[in-house]
């Protein structure tokens, strides 16, 4: 089926009181696993390509984007493409022509005023191209830099949390369509131990007035994810959980087959493990409360 629009999927989820799962992809096996898991769950899904994934591929966006679009267009469920954590204006301007319907513009590293100004300019440009745009306010720590090394975890500190009044002003001043909020999750967590600030989430939804997004969801336990969706999260970003499933499956295969040299069997095992993880996580976040 034709590519879906991220904004449509998120809006429908928000209206239904559920969330759409958005998975970050790096390889073709990631893409196939996400779509296969979504088909198994019978739910729409968002494929996300991050700026770091583009840098990993030598700065070339189109190879992975074209592959993702080709798989998505053959899917039995709606699939949208989202360009994630974009800091480069040059990369931002490639989004529409590469098949993306949405982009997350990441200026959260900047002081509030600079974040607002940069995001406002990005939103104006994105809307002129028909793109739905997400931004981040607060500090969802742990995101790896281009070299793959994450900075120290910091988002569990209350000082890193999104302030509701700042969120209200930020959305009004930038015109973004969705807001990623810092409520206690952290990127790149391999253990599911994050405790979310649900009281804060309950204040952020009415203040922001747009769908809210949870980043760093791989480190959030199932019950916390369900409570976050009930509390107003409409898009749940997941990346590290797929990498954990993939790497674990490859390690187990190679341990059992130490003489293996053909990559296809262990990549198939990795793809199956990721597909199962996707289907399970979609079931957690998309179930009606």
C-alpha positions in Angstrom: 0.0 0.0 0.0 1.2 3.6 -0.4 3.3 5.1 2.3 1.3 6.4 5.3 1.7 9.9 6.8 3.3 9.9 10.3 1.0 12.8 11.4 -2.1 10.8 10.5 -1.0 7.7 12.4 -0.1 9.8 15.5 -3.3 11.8 15.4 -5.4 8.7 15.1 -3.6 7.0 18.0 -4.0 10.2 20.1 -7.7 10.3 19.3 -8.1 6.7 20.3 -6.1 7.0 23.5 -3.4 4.7 22.3 0.1 5.2 20.8 1.8 4.3 17.5 5.2 2.6 17.9 8.1 4.2 16.0 11.2 2.0 15.5 14.7 3.3 14.5 16.2 1.2 11.7 19.9 0.9 10.7 20.0 -2.1 8.3 17.6 -3.7 5.8 17.1 -6.5 8.4 15.8 -3.8 10.9 13.4 -2.5 8.3 12.1 -6.0 7.4 11.7 -6.9 11.1 9.8 -3.8 11.9 7.3 -4.2 9.1 7.0 -8.0 9.7 6.4 -7.3 13.4 3.7 -4.7 12.6 2.0 -7.1 10.2 2.0 -9.8 12.9 0.5 -7.3 15.3 -2.0 -6.0 12.7 -1.0 -2.4 13.6 0.4 0.6 11.8 4.0 1.5 12.5 6.6 4.2 11.8 10.0 3.5 10.4 12.6 6.0 11.7 16.0 6.8 10.2 18.1 8.9 12.5 20.8 11.4 11.6 23.3 9.0 13.3 22.2 6.2 11.0 22.7 8.4 8.0 26.2 9.2 9.3 26.9 5.5 9.8 26.1 5.1 6.1 28.6 7.6 5.0 26.3 10.6 5.1 24.0 9.1 2.4 20.3 9.2 3.2 18.8 7.7 0.1 20.0 4.1 0.1 18.4 3.3 3.5 15.4 5.5 2.8 14.7 3.9 -0.6 15.0 0.4 0.9 12.6 1.3 3.7 10.1 2.8 1.3 10.2 -0.3 -0.9 9.5 -2.6 2.1 6.8 -0.3 3.5 5.0 -0.1 0.2 4.6 -3.9 0.1 3.4 -4.0 3.7 -0.1 -5.2 4.7 -0.4 -2.5 7.3 0.1 1.3 7.1 3.8 2.2 7.4 5.2 5.8 7.5 8.8 7.1 7.2 10.2 9.5 9.8 13.6 11.3 9.8 14.7 11.3 13.4 16.9 13.5 15.6 18.0 15.8 12.8 20.4 18.5 13.8 21.8 19.3 10.3 19.7 21.7 8.2 21.2 20.2 5.1 19.8 16.8 6.1 16.5 18.3 7.0 16.1 19.6 3.5 16.5 16.2 2.0 13.5 14.7 3.9 10.6 15.4 1.6 12.4 14.2 -1.6 13.5 11.0 0.2 10.0 9.9 1.0 9.7 11.0 4.6 6.4 12.5 5.7 7.8 13.7 9.0 10.9 14.8 10.8 12.1 15.3 14.3 14.2 18.4 14.4 16.6 18.2 17.4 17.8 21.5 18.8 17.3 20.4 22.4 21.0 20.7 23.0 20.8 24.5 22.7 19.7 26.9 25.3 15.9 27.4 25.4 15.8 30.6 23.3 18.1 29.2 20.6 16.2 26.0 20.6 13.0 27.9 20.0 14.4 30.1 17.2 16.0 27.2 15.4 13.0 25.0 15.7 10.6 27.7 14.6 12.7 28.2 11.4 12.7 24.4 10.8 9.0 24.1 11.4 8.3 26.9 8.9 10.4 25.2 6.3 8.9 21.7 7.0 5.3 22.9 6.9 6.0 24.6 3.5 7.1 21.2 2.2 4.1 19.4 3.7 6.1 17.7 6.5 4.8 17.0 10.0 7.4 18.1 12.5 8.4 17.0 16.0 10.8 18.7 18.4 12.2 18.0 21.8 12.1 20.1 25.0 13.9 19.0 28.1 16.8 16.6 28.1 16.3 13.0 27.1 19.9 11.9 27.6 21.9 9.0 26.4 21.8 9.6 22.7 24.9 8.3 21.0 27.1 10.7 19.0 28.3 9.9 15.5 31.0 7.6 16.9 28.5 5.5 18.7 29.4 6.6 22.2 26.6 7.9 24.4 27.2 10.7 26.9 26.6 10.1 30.6 23.0 9.3 31.5 21.3 12.4 32.9 17.6 12.4 32.0 16.6 10.7 35.3 17.5 13.9 37.1 14.5 16.1 37.8 16.4 19.2 36.5 16.4 17.5 33.0 12.6 17.2 32.9 10.4 19.2 30.5 8.7 22.2 32.2 4.9 22.5 31.4 4.9 26.3 31.0 8.0 26.2 28.8 6.3 23.5 26.8 3.2 25.7 26.3 5.3 28.6 25.2 7.6 26.5 23.0 4.8 24.9 21.0 3.1 28.3 20.6 6.4 29.9 19.5 7.5 27.2 17.1 4.4 25.8 15.6 5.6 22.1 15.9 3.1 19.3 15.5 4.3 17.1 18.3 6.6 17.4 21.3 9.1 14.9 22.7 9.1 15.3 26.4 11.7 14.4 29.1 9.8 12.6 31.9 12.5 10.1 33.0 13.4 7.9 30.0 16.9 7.8 28.5 18.2 6.9 25.1 20.4 3.8 24.7 19.2 2.0 27.9 19.8 -1.8 27.7 18.0 -2.5 31.0 14.3 -1.7 31.4 14.5 0.1 34.7 13.3 3.6 33.9 10.6 5.1 36.2 8.6 7.8 34.5 7.2 10.9 36.1 3.5 10.4 35.4 2.3 13.4 37.4 4.4 15.6 35.2 3.1 13.9 32.1 -0.4 14.6 33.2 0.4 18.4 33.3 2.4 18.4 30.0 -0.4 17.1 27.8 -2.8 20.0 28.5 0.0 22.5 28.5 1.5 21.5 25.1 -1.8 21.0 23.3 -0.1 18.7 20.7 0.6 14.9 20.7 3.4 14.0 23.1 6.3 11.6 22.2 8.3 9.4 24.4 12.0 8.9 23.4 14.3 6.3 25.0 11.4 3.8 25.4 13.6 0.7 25.2 14.5 1.3 28.9 10.9 1.6 30.1 9.1 -1.4 31.5 5.8 -2.6 30.0 3.7 -1.3 32.8 5.3 2.1 32.7 4.8 2.3 28.9 1.2 1.4 29.3 0.7 4.1 31.9 2.5 6.6 29.7 0.2 5.9 26.8 -2.8 6.2 29.2 -1.4 9.5 30.4 -1.2 11.0 26.9 1.9 9.7 25.0 0.8 9.2 21.4 4.1 8.1 19.8 6.6 5.8 21.4 10.2 5.7 20.0 12.1 2.4 20.2 15.6 1.7 19.0 18.0 0.0 21.4 15.6 -2.9 22.1 15.9 -4.0 18.5 19.7 -3.8 18.6 19.7 -5.9 21.8 17.5 -8.5 20.1 19.7 -8.5 17.0 23.0 -8.7 18.8 21.9 -11.3 21.2 20.6 -13.5 18.4 23.8 -13.2 16.4 26.0 -13.9 19.5 23.9 -17.1 20.3 24.1 -18.3 16.7 27.9 -17.8 16.4 28.4 -19.4 19.8 26.5 -22.5 18.5 28.1 -22.4 15.1 31.7 -21.1 15.6 32.8 -22.1 12.1 30.0 -20.2 10.3 31.1 -17.8 7.7 27.9 -17.2 5.7 26.2 -14.2 7.2 22.7 -15.1 6.0 21.8 -17.7 8.7 22.8 -15.4 11.6 21.2 -12.3 10.0 18.0 -14.4 9.5 18.1 -15.3 13.2 18.6 -11.7 14.1 15.7 -10.6 11.9 13.4 -13.1 13.5 14.4 -12.0 17.0 13.7 -8.3 16.1 10.4 -9.2 14.5 9.3 -10.9 17.7 10.4 -7.9 19.7 8.5 -5.5 17.5 5.3 -7.4 17.6 5.4 -7.7 21.4 6.2 -4.0 21.9 3.5 -2.9 19.5 1.1 -4.9 21.6 2.1 -3.1 24.7 1.8 0.5 23.3 -1.1 0.1 20.9 -3.6 -1.6 23.2 -6.6 0.6 24.1 -6.6 1.5 27.8 
